[in-house]
Amino acid sequence: MSTQLLQEERKSAPQPSQTVEKARPNDWTTPQAMAIPKEGYFTLEPGRYGPVFPRTPACYGFSVVGKVKPGREKAIRDYGTNIESAVKADPTVLAPLKLHYLRWVLFDVGSGLHFMYQGIFDTDFDKYLEDAVAVFLKTGITTVFTNLEGWPEDWKTNVPSVIQFFRDHQCPSFLEYGEYPYVSADEVKKALAIKYAFSDMLDQMQ
């Protein structure tokens, strides 16, 4: 191939900046970051229980912070062990929640012990909470939030009060990032299943 033809091909090839500009909004191949307004949403869109929070490159999620009732730290830590045991006994026990990750933190910055529940999931904010209550009722697992001040005593029969608690204690993030944005947990598992199936096939061909 002549030098002139090589130069022409290089000129016509997409440049890095052009590739980024043409990336689709939900293109998992291009890492994305999203700055979020203080309110937690861009446009006020009424949902079933309040404003609809947007899907971000990290999918849906929330960070809920509540004050721990006096003397309940051990009960909260024990609850973490209970969840570990429940998932070992039945790995699908939390499947209805469409979770990616959960992260629980206990901290005290001088105003008493607080509990932070961070979750990343594929359903919207309110559906996740509805599904969580359904899981607790079905399995008989008592929610860790009973150890927090302000948790509704009638939570088993009053889902709107549960969702209101979460909305009142939600701390909206102002930046979220996804290395493989907008990819669901099911899509991740399917991709890994294909990868291992393909690897196994190659092993069988040797």
Stockholm file with secondary structure:
# STOCKHOLM 1.0

chainA/1-206         MSTQLLQEERKSAPQPSQTVEKARPNDWTTPQAMAIPKEGYFTLEPGRYGPVFPRTPACYGFSVVGKVKPGREKAIRDYGTNIESAVKADPTVLAPLKLHYLRWVLFDVGSGLHFMYQGIFDTDFDKYLEDAVAVFLKTGITTVFTNLEGWPEDWKTNVPSVIQFFRDHQCPSFLEYGEYPYVSADEVKKALAIKYAFSDMLDQMQ
#=GR chainA/1-206 SS CCHHHHHHHHHHSCCHHHHHHTCCTTCTTSCEEEECCTTSCSSCCBCSSSBCCCCBTTBEEEEEEEEBCTTCHHHHHHHHHHHHHHHHHCTTTTGGGCEEEEEEEEECSSSCCEEEEEEEESSCHHHHHHHHHHHHHHHCCCCGGGGBTTCCTTTTTCHHHHHHHHHHHBCCCSEEEESSTTCCHHHHHHHHHHHHHHHHHHHHHC
#=GC SS_cons         CCHHHHHHHHHHSCCHHHHHHTCCTTCTTSCEEEECCTTSCSSCCBCSSSBCCCCBTTBEEEEEEEEBCTTCHHHHHHHHHHHHHHHHHCTTTTGGGCEEEEEEEEECSSSCCEEEEEEEESSCHHHHHHHHHHHHHHHCCCCGGGGBTTCCTTTTTCHHHHHHHHHHHBCCCSEEEESSTTCCHHHHHHHHHHHHHHHHHHHHHC
//
